[in-house]
């Protein structure tokens, strides 16, 4: 949302992520590609640190701002391997692997869209409350960096935690 904006590009970016993770999820679930999970989890967390860093720099000519769909899809490729590990633990019915993968991916897409909708509602509530209390609009220069710092700090912790677990 902070990079793609709240428009059609956001939904294309989310769908790009889903398409990309669908590819690696299928490849991994079908045992066509095998990657050890600990490094994948560390790189997933590091990708979030990268995104937070890009937002904090605010360089609109940077890779993430110029090509949000491509960046999102590359992150989706990583996340697909992570999702495959979760599905591997749960297990899929052997006779319905294709259908199970399809519905899992549709569920992830719906979940992402619902999460974005919840964030938009929360942001709207915060904006209204801020305006009532401060008697002026909430400036993006305040909430965007704060959000990026919070996400970046959490993702940095996850990165260190996952690397330490090797």
C-alpha positions as a printed NumPy array, in Angstrom:
array([[  0.   ,   0.   ,   0.   ],
       [  2.824,   2.386,   0.849],
       [  4.558,   1.672,  -2.456],
       [  1.859,   0.817,  -4.993],
       [ -0.72 ,   3.224,  -3.585],
       [ -4.381,   2.536,  -3.111],
       [ -5.489,   1.986,  -6.673],
       [ -5.597,  -0.61 ,  -9.409],
       [ -1.802,  -1.069,  -9.246],
       [ -2.131,  -2.313,  -5.653],
       [ -4.471,  -5.125,  -6.686],
       [ -2.248,  -6.041,  -9.661],
       [  0.737,  -6.098,  -7.284],
       [ -1.112,  -8.402,  -4.863],
       [ -2.213, -10.694,  -7.702],
       [  1.365, -10.762,  -9.054],
       [  2.551, -11.936,  -5.644],
       [ -0.09 , -14.69 ,  -5.647],
       [  0.763, -15.854,  -9.166],
       [  4.468, -15.999,  -8.336],
       [  4.039, -17.885,  -5.075],
       [  1.671, -20.26 ,  -6.858],
       [  4.494, -21.246,  -9.19 ],
       [  7.06 , -22.022,  -6.479],
       [  4.412, -23.54 ,  -4.243],
       [  3.458, -25.992,  -6.995],
       [  7.094, -26.741,  -7.895],
       [  7.955, -27.403,  -4.269],
       [  4.781, -29.34 ,  -3.421],
       [  5.314, -31.598,  -6.435],
       [  8.978, -32.09 ,  -5.367],
       [ 10.266, -30.614,  -8.626],
       [ 12.333, -28.037,  -6.706],
       [ 13.629, -28.538,  -3.192],
       [ 15.173, -25.731,  -1.138],
       [ 16.007, -25.963,   2.582],
       [ 13.444, -24.057,   4.628],
       [ 15.655, -22.146,   7.136],
       [ 17.446, -20.028,   4.483],
       [ 14.147, -19.433,   2.684],
       [ 12.537, -18.156,   5.879],
       [ 15.53 , -15.879,   6.552],
       [ 15.398, -14.433,   3.024],
       [ 11.625, -13.919,   3.295],
       [ 12.17 , -11.847,   6.445],
       [ 15.07 , -10.03 ,   4.761],
       [ 12.823,  -9.172,   1.805],
       [ 10.509,  -7.36 ,   4.223],
       [ 13.507,  -5.476,   5.659],
       [ 14.406,  -4.477,   2.092],
       [ 10.891,  -3.207,   1.449],
       [ 10.831,  -1.197,   4.696],
       [ 14.214,   0.274,   3.783],
       [ 12.966,   1.29 ,   0.331],
       [  9.935,   2.991,   1.868],
       [ 12.083,   4.856,   4.403],
       [ 14.451,   6.089,   1.705],
       [ 11.451,   7.404,  -0.179],
       [ 13.352,   7.294,  -3.461],
       [ 10.527,   7.207,  -6.01 ],
       [ 13.03 ,   6.245,  -8.717],
       [ 14.128,   3.125,  -6.8  ],
       [ 13.389,  -0.393,  -7.955],
       [ 10.436,  -0.955,  -5.628],
       [  8.589,   2.213,  -6.635],
       [  9.283,   1.869, -10.35 ],
       [  8.447,  -1.838, -10.557],
       [  6.201,  -2.784,  -7.615],
       [  4.669,  -5.718,  -9.474],
       [  8.084,  -7.193, -10.354],
       [  9.327,  -6.766,  -6.78 ],
       [  6.122,  -8.257,  -5.416],
       [  6.404, -11.21 ,  -7.769],
       [ 10.017, -11.868,  -6.757],
       [  8.918, -11.829,  -3.11 ],
       [  6.045, -14.138,  -4.067],
       [  8.521, -16.659,  -5.464],
       [ 10.246, -16.775,  -2.072],
       [  7.005, -16.962,  -0.121],
       [  5.805, -19.878,  -2.257],
       [  8.596, -22.025,  -0.833],
       [  7.565, -20.982,   2.673],
       [  3.922, -21.805,   1.98 ],
       [  4.994, -25.191,   0.605],
       [  6.614, -26.056,   3.939],
       [  3.344, -25.272,   5.731],
       [  1.357, -27.346,   3.251],
       [  3.899, -30.153,   3.626],
       [  3.233, -30.238,   7.371],
       [ -0.542, -30.213,   6.864],
       [ -0.427, -32.667,   3.982],
       [ -2.439, -32.695,   0.784],
       [ -4.669, -35.494,  -0.473],
       [ -2.664, -37.327,  -3.158],
       [ -5.637, -37.6  ,  -5.528],
       [ -6.549, -33.901,  -5.252],
       [ -3.188, -32.075,  -5.272],
       [ -4.045, -29.757,  -8.18 ],
       [ -7.435, -28.819,  -6.728],
       [ -5.957, -28.35 ,  -3.261],
       [ -3.226, -26.053,  -4.615],
       [ -5.782, -24.04 ,  -6.58 ],
       [ -8.03 , -23.508,  -3.574],
       [ -5.085, -22.752,  -1.295],
       [ -3.91 , -20.041,  -3.705],
       [ -7.405, -18.602,  -4.092],
       [ -7.642, -18.543,  -0.301],
       [ -4.312, -16.719,  -0.012],
       [ -5.449, -14.135,  -2.581],
       [ -8.745, -13.575,  -0.766],
       [ -6.882, -13.381,   2.548],
       [ -4.507, -10.749,   1.188],
       [ -7.352,  -8.665,  -0.198],
       [ -9.246,  -8.901,   3.114],
       [ -6.088,  -7.891,   4.987],
       [ -5.67 ,  -4.835,   2.728],
       [ -9.345,  -3.973,   3.246],
       [ -8.89 ,  -4.23 ,   7.032],
       [ -5.82 ,  -1.988,   6.846],
       [ -7.734,   0.569,   4.79 ],
       [-10.571,   0.569,   7.317],
       [ -8.113,   0.913,  10.201],
       [ -6.288,   3.736,   8.41 ],
       [ -9.609,   5.504,   7.835],
       [-10.507,   5.227,  11.515],
       [ -7.07 ,   6.507,  12.579],
       [ -7.362,   9.433,  10.123],
       [-10.789,  10.409,  11.473],
       [ -9.661,  10.151,  15.102],
       [ -6.468,  12.081,  14.391],
       [ -8.418,  14.845,  12.693],
       [-10.82 ,  15.099,  15.66 ],
       [ -7.999,  15.234,  18.209],
       [ -5.354,  17.23 ,  16.307],
       [ -7.852,  19.265,  14.276],
       [ -5.794,  18.729,  11.142],
       [ -5.268,  15.852,   8.69 ],
       [ -2.777,  13.122,   9.518],
       [  0.286,  13.941,   7.388],
       [  1.742,  11.046,   5.356],
       [  5.202,  12.272,   6.421],
       [  4.276,  11.1  ,   9.926],
       [  2.528,   7.76 ,   9.45 ],
       [  4.439,   6.329,   6.458],
       [  7.891,   6.333,   8.092],
       [  6.416,   5.141,  11.405],
       [  4.793,   2.193,   9.657],
       [  7.979,   1.345,   7.747],
       [ 10.081,   1.506,  10.919],
       [  7.718,  -0.786,  12.817],
       [  7.589,  -3.321,   9.988],
       [ 11.348,  -3.043,   9.413],
       [ 12.209,  -3.596,  13.079],
       [  9.967,  -6.662,  13.321],
       [ 11.353,  -8.091,  10.065],
       [ 14.943,  -7.441,  11.194],
       [ 14.232,  -9.363,  14.391],
       [ 12.764, -12.239,  12.336],
       [ 15.795, -12.213,  10.024],
       [ 18.252, -12.412,  12.924],
       [ 16.161, -15.035,  14.683],
       [ 15.987, -17.211,  11.586],
       [ 19.684, -16.872,  10.767],
       [ 20.553, -17.753,  14.365],
       [ 18.451, -20.89 ,  13.96 ],
       [ 20.669, -22.32 ,  11.202]])
